[in-house]
Amino acid sequence: MNKVNKVGRPVEEPTNVRSLRLPDRLWKLVKKASKGSKSVNEYLLAIVENDLIKRKMLKKSDRKKQNSVTKKRGDK
């Protein structure tokens, strides 16, 4: 069983809290495009990972485990 942190969620890879500022028109498009994903954050993570894989900066095996919805979109 995975370790659990103080708030009861499984311990995952360490993260950094960052802020992303987008114009409202772009945020609305991203939010609309992410409807098939678990969350907007998961959608943005998938986009970044896909780009890094395309640029050969990240291996497919190093990709964060994807949920089934994201897998359906494919690794284009």
N, C-alpha and C positions, 0 to 999 in steps of 0.2 A: 504494500500500500504506500502511496506517495505521502511525503511529509505534508503536514497541514500547518499553515501559518496562524497567527493569533486571531484572525477574523474568520477562520474556518474554510478558507479557500486553499486549494492545492498550491504548493510552492511551484512556481514556474521560473522561466528564465528571468533574470533581473531586467528591469526596465527603467527608462528615464522618462520623467514627466516633462513633456514639451508642449508648447503652444503652437498652433498652426493657424495663421490668419488667412482667410480666403474672402474674396468679395462675396456678398450675398448671392449673386447670380450663380457663381461657381459652387457655393456650398449647397444651394438648392439642387443643382444638377448632380452633385456627388451623392447627396442624400437620396435622390430619386434612383440613381444607378445602383445604390447599395441595398435596395429593397430585397434582393435575393440573398443577401449575406446576413450573417448573424447580427452584425452591427456596422456602423459607419467605420469604426476603428478597424474591424476585421477586414473590411473592404479595402481601406487604404493600405493596410499591411500587405494584403495580397498583391496590390498594384506595385508597391515598392519591391517586394520580393521577386515578382515576375520581371521587373526591369533589371534588378541586380543579377538575376539568373541569365537574362539575355545578354548582359554586359560581361558575363563570365566572372563576376565578382563574388557570387554565391553559388554553391553547389545545390542541385535539386535535393540532395539528401540532407542538406542543412536547413531546408525550408521548415518553418513552423508547421506543425501538424495542421492540415486543413480540414475543415468540416466538409461534409458531402455536397453542400450547396456550392461552395467555392470550387470544388473539383469538377462540377458539371460545367463551369465556365471554361475550363481547359487552360492549358499553359501556352497560350498563343504568343 
